Amino acid sequence: MKTPINFIRKNLIIFIAALLLLLFALSSCADAIQYQYDKNIASVGFWYGLWHGIIAPISFIISLFNNKVAIYAVYNNGGWYNLGFLLGASISIGSSSRVSKSRSRKII
């Protein structure tokens, strides 16, 4: 029989391991700064904006320690990139709200 403390401890270890794995996976995708005035840089659009918005919290933390990482691509195509970035940021930052509803038990 599993004791509740061991069960909770095991789930906590699994959760922390999964969170660290996700952190490392997303941080590997942080976008590096490229030269803004280089003519050979192709502008990025909606899908890159969506991805950059999703990884924005991770990119922000990395950008505090590494000057070659940015959270926003300056070589974008304008409105579509901004829309994707906004949607991506709302997915990653806005989805942390609590959506569960607690039930109350009635004692008869």
Secondary structure, DSSP 4 states (H G I P E B T S, - for coil): ---HHHHHHHHHHHHHHHHHHHHHHHHTTPPBP--TT-TTPPPB-HHHHHHHHHTHHHHHHHHHH-TTB-SS-SSB-SHHHHHHHHHHHHHHHHTTS----PPPPPP-
